[in-house]
Amino acid sequence: MIFNFFKKEHKYAELVFETFGPTLKLIKLQGKWDEKKSTFGDILISDKYLLGYIQAHITLFGRKLLNVTDNKDYYNLLHDCFKKIDGTFAFTKFDEMIKNYGSLYNNKDKELVQGQADAGMVFNVIFTPGAENVLKTNSIYKEAAKYIASKDFKKEKDLFSKIILDTDNAPSINNDIAMRIYHNTFVKQLNKVFKVQTK
């Protein structure tokens, strides 16, 4: 995998990374971890929920939205996105992460599966017509839909509006709901893992 450090970056890596990268950059600035023992990426993938979420997020945006169907092409996209998260993934650490993910996936690890499900919910709310009909009984979705109708929503919208990929294909209300779900799932777990103080 060392050769991948020198190869040309996948054409969609930056685009996919920017759909969640700004969040990670903020966590890097605000979070706490023992940098002498572990890198940011080490801590990130050691949490099975976060690993499942990020893997699913990249897969959904890459395969479904950007039509990266070739397995080798997808693998390169995945690798380059993780390399953007932490440069140490340019080497064998990425292969080790993939093996660990495969083991957790095959064993249907609950935390990993939940991360995947939450990433899927965010994606489907934005890009899948009628997703709200399927998700209307989901407690996370219901809370998000209720929140965007509240007075507090406008304050939070400006802060998180750049995190989710902009699209003309989804009504703005769906983007707003997805933003809230993203904050209550992925961002919430990041804050917990990296000990970020929130109000």
C-alpha positions as CSV (number, residue, x, y, z in Angstrom):
1,M,0.0,0.0,0.0
2,I,3.0,2.3,0.3
3,F,2.9,3.1,-3.4
4,N,-0.6,4.6,-2.9
5,F,1.1,7.5,-1.0
6,F,2.6,8.7,-4.4
7,K,-0.3,7.9,-6.7
8,K,-2.7,10.6,-8.0
9,E,-5.5,11.3,-5.7
10,H,-8.9,10.0,-6.6
11,K,-10.9,12.6,-8.6
12,Y,-13.8,12.4,-6.1
13,A,-11.8,12.2,-2.9
14,E,-11.9,15.9,-2.1
15,L,-15.6,16.2,-2.9
16,V,-16.6,13.3,-0.7
17,F,-14.2,14.3,2.1
18,E,-15.7,17.8,2.2
19,T,-19.1,16.4,3.1
20,F,-17.8,15.5,6.6
21,G,-14.2,16.8,6.7
22,P,-15.0,20.2,8.1
23,T,-16.5,18.5,11.2
24,L,-13.3,16.5,11.7
25,K,-11.1,19.5,11.3
26,L,-13.2,21.3,14.1
27,I,-12.9,18.2,16.3
28,K,-9.2,18.2,15.8
29,L,-9.0,21.7,17.1
30,Q,-11.3,21.3,20.0
31,G,-10.8,17.7,21.0
32,K,-8.5,16.0,23.5
33,W,-6.4,12.9,23.2
34,D,-2.9,11.7,24.0
35,E,-1.1,12.7,20.9
36,K,2.1,11.0,22.1
37,K,0.4,7.6,22.0
38,S,-2.2,7.8,19.2
39,T,-3.0,9.9,16.1
40,F,-6.3,11.5,15.5
41,G,-7.1,8.7,13.0
42,D,-6.2,6.0,15.5
43,I,-8.7,7.3,18.0
44,L,-11.3,7.8,15.3
45,I,-11.3,4.2,14.0
46,S,-11.0,2.7,17.4
47,D,-14.5,3.7,18.0
48,K,-16.7,1.2,16.2
49,Y,-19.6,3.5,15.7
50,L,-17.5,6.2,14.1
51,L,-15.8,3.7,11.9
52,G,-19.1,2.3,10.7
53,Y,-20.5,5.8,10.1
54,I,-17.5,7.1,8.1
55,Q,-17.2,3.9,6.0
56,A,-20.9,4.0,5.2
57,H,-20.9,7.7,4.5
58,I,-18.0,7.4,2.0
59,T,-19.6,4.3,0.4
60,L,-23.0,6.0,-0.1
61,F,-21.7,9.2,-1.5
62,G,-19.2,7.4,-3.7
63,R,-21.2,4.4,-5.0
64,K,-24.7,5.8,-5.0
65,L,-24.3,9.5,-5.6
66,L,-21.1,9.6,-7.7
67,N,-21.6,6.2,-9.3
68,V,-18.2,4.7,-8.4
69,T,-19.1,1.1,-9.3
70,D,-15.7,-0.4,-10.0
71,N,-14.4,-2.1,-6.8
72,K,-10.7,-1.0,-7.3
73,D,-11.9,2.6,-8.1
74,Y,-14.0,2.5,-4.9
75,Y,-11.1,1.1,-2.9
76,N,-8.9,4.0,-4.0
77,L,-11.6,6.5,-3.2
78,L,-12.0,5.0,0.3
79,H,-8.2,5.0,0.8
80,D,-7.8,8.6,-0.3
81,C,-10.6,9.8,1.9
82,F,-9.1,8.1,5.0
83,K,-5.7,9.6,4.0
84,K,-7.3,13.0,4.1
85,I,-8.6,12.3,7.6
86,D,-5.1,11.2,8.8
87,G,-2.0,11.1,6.6
88,T,-0.8,7.9,8.4
89,F,-3.5,6.0,6.6
90,A,-1.4,6.3,3.4
91,F,0.5,3.2,4.6
92,T,-0.3,-0.2,6.1
93,K,-2.6,1.3,8.7
94,F,-5.3,1.5,6.1
95,D,-5.1,-2.2,5.2
96,E,-5.3,-3.0,8.9
97,M,-8.3,-0.8,9.3
98,I,-10.0,-2.5,6.4
99,K,-9.4,-6.0,7.9
100,N,-10.7,-4.8,11.3
101,Y,-13.8,-3.3,9.6
102,G,-14.4,-6.6,7.7
103,S,-14.3,-8.6,10.9
104,L,-16.7,-6.3,12.7
105,Y,-19.0,-6.2,9.7
106,N,-19.1,-10.0,9.4
107,N,-19.9,-10.3,13.1
108,K,-22.6,-7.7,12.8
109,D,-21.1,-5.6,15.5
110,K,-24.0,-3.5,17.0
111,E,-22.0,-0.2,17.3
112,L,-20.7,-0.5,13.7
113,V,-24.1,-1.4,12.4
114,Q,-25.7,1.6,14.2
115,G,-23.1,3.9,12.7
116,Q,-23.9,2.6,9.2
117,A,-27.6,3.0,9.8
118,D,-27.3,6.6,11.0
119,A,-25.1,7.5,8.0
120,G,-27.7,5.9,5.8
121,M,-30.5,7.9,7.4
122,V,-28.7,11.2,6.7
123,F,-28.0,10.2,3.1
124,N,-31.5,9.0,2.4
125,V,-33.2,12.0,3.9
126,I,-31.3,14.2,1.5
127,F,-31.3,12.1,-1.6
128,T,-34.1,9.5,-1.5
129,P,-37.6,10.8,-2.4
130,G,-40.2,9.6,0.1
131,A,-37.6,8.6,2.8
132,E,-39.6,10.6,5.3
133,N,-42.5,8.2,4.9
134,V,-40.2,5.3,5.9
135,L,-38.5,7.1,8.7
136,K,-41.4,8.9,10.3
137,T,-41.6,6.5,13.2
138,N,-37.8,6.7,13.9
139,S,-37.2,8.6,17.1
140,I,-34.1,10.3,15.8
141,Y,-35.9,11.5,12.7
142,K,-39.0,12.6,14.7
143,E,-36.8,14.7,17.0
144,A,-35.1,16.3,14.0
145,A,-38.3,17.1,12.3
146,K,-39.7,18.7,15.4
147,Y,-36.5,20.7,16.1
148,I,-36.4,22.4,12.7
149,A,-39.8,23.8,13.5
150,S,-38.5,25.4,16.7
151,K,-37.1,28.9,17.3
152,D,-33.7,27.5,18.2
153,F,-33.3,26.0,14.8
154,K,-32.4,29.1,12.9
155,K,-29.4,29.7,15.2
156,E,-28.0,26.3,14.6
157,K,-28.7,26.2,10.9
158,D,-26.0,28.8,10.0
159,L,-23.4,26.9,11.9
160,F,-23.9,23.5,10.3
161,S,-25.2,24.4,6.8
162,K,-21.8,23.9,5.2
163,I,-21.3,20.4,6.6
164,I,-23.8,18.6,4.5
165,L,-23.3,18.5,0.7
166,D,-25.4,21.1,-1.0
167,T,-27.9,19.7,-3.6
168,D,-30.6,21.0,-5.7
169,N,-32.3,17.6,-5.7
170,A,-33.7,17.7,-2.2
171,P,-36.1,20.2,-0.6
172,S,-34.4,22.4,1.9
173,I,-36.5,21.0,4.7
174,N,-34.9,17.6,4.1
175,N,-31.4,19.1,4.2
176,D,-32.3,20.7,7.5
177,I,-33.6,17.5,9.0
178,A,-30.5,15.7,7.7
179,M,-28.3,18.3,9.3
180,R,-30.0,17.8,12.7
181,I,-29.7,14.0,12.5
182,Y,-26.0,14.4,11.5
183,H,-25.4,16.6,14.6
184,N,-27.3,14.2,16.9
185,T,-25.5,11.1,15.8
186,F,-22.1,11.5,14.2
187,V,-21.1,14.8,15.8
188,K,-22.5,13.8,19.2
189,Q,-20.3,10.6,19.1
190,L,-17.3,12.6,18.0
191,N,-17.7,15.0,20.9
192,K,-17.9,12.1,23.3
193,V,-14.9,10.3,22.0
194,F,-12.7,13.3,21.7
195,K,-14.0,14.9,25.0
196,V,-15.3,18.1,23.4
197,Q,-17.2,20.3,25.8
198,T,-20.6,21.3,24.5
199,K,-23.3,23.5,25.9
